[in-house]
Amino acid sequence: MVGGTVFWDSLIAHCIVHQAEIRGVGVYTSVELFNEVLDLHFDSAKDISSLGKIQIARAIGVAIVKQGSMYPTMELLLRHAIQYLGLRGKSLIALPGTLDSEDGFIVDLEAVDPDDPE
């Protein structure tokens, strides 16, 4: 009985520590990956069209809504994207239902031309 309890407690402790490690590493990794992906495809944020910037932020917002909870990694990534793309203080970002609109994201995704900076 004691051996089973020790095994079960060890298994649960391992799972908890593993999940904490994933979330802890993700906090640092998400922003670095975001920067790497954008640096790979664009010389600077100025090269991204206005709609492209909104779509990048909207992709993160829709992912948060689909997940159902805002982990610190997702909040940090959204804040970083808004700051990196120069969207802070824009009225479109402040409007409710803009960043979390899955339908708007899909409709506007068809309008984004990857070769057109504006």
N, C-alpha and C positions, 0 to 999 in steps of 0.2 A: 504494500500500500504506500509506504513512504517513498519507495523507488519510483512508482508511478507519479506521485505528486511532484517529486523533484524533476522528473522528465518533463511533465506538463508545464511546470513553472519555468523551466529552462527554455522550452520551446516558445512559450508566450513572450518571455523576456527577449529572446532572440528576434522574434517578429517585431516587437515594439522598437527595439534598437535599430533594426534594419530599416523600418519605415521612417524613423527619425533621421537616420543617416541620409536616406534618399531625399527627404524634404530639406535637410540642411545643405546638402551639396547642390540641390536644385536652385536654391536661392542665389548662389553665386554663378552657377552655370547658365541659367536662363538669360541673364543680361549679356554675358560673354558670347553666347551663341547668337543672340539677337544682333549684336554688333558685328560678329564674324559674317553672318549671312548678308547683312546689308552692305558691309564693306566688299564682299565678294561680287555683289551685283551692281552696286552704285559707287561712284566716286565720293559723293557726299549726299546729305539729306536734301540738298537743293536740287539734285537731279531727279527726285521723285515728284511726280505730279501731285496736285492737291488731293485728287480723288484717291491716288495710290496711298498717300499718307493716311487718309481716313480709313481706307480698307485695311491697312496694316493694323491700326489701332482697333478697328472693328473686329478683326479676326481674333484678337486677344480677348476683347469684350465678349464675343459670342462663345469662345471657349470657356470663359468663366461662367457664363449662364448655363451652358451645357453641362458643366461639371456640377453645378448646383451649390458650390461653396467657393469662397475666394481664399485659397491658400496664400500664404505670404509670398510664395514664388510668383503666383499669377498677379497679385497686386503690385509687386515690385516691377514685374515685366511690363505691366500696363502703364505704370507711372514713368518708367524709363522710356518706353516707346513714345509717349506723349511729349516728354521733354526732348528726346533725341530728334523727333520729327518736327519740333517747333509748333506743336498744337496747343500748348498750354495757353489758356486764356481765350481760345477761339470759341465763339458762340456755338458753333456746330457741335463741339465736344460737350459743352455744358447742357445742351438740350437733352431731356430725357428720351430714351428710346433710340438714340443714335448709335451709340457704341455697342449696345446689346441686341440690335435688331438683326436676327438671322436672315429674315426675308430681304431686308435692305442690303445686307452684305452680299447675298447671292445675286440679286438684281444688278447691283452696282459692279459686281465682279465681271460681268459680261462687258461693261463699258470701259474697263481699264485696258489701255493699250500699252503693253510692256515696252514698246519702242519709242513712245511719245513722252518726253519729260514734262510736258504741260498739256 
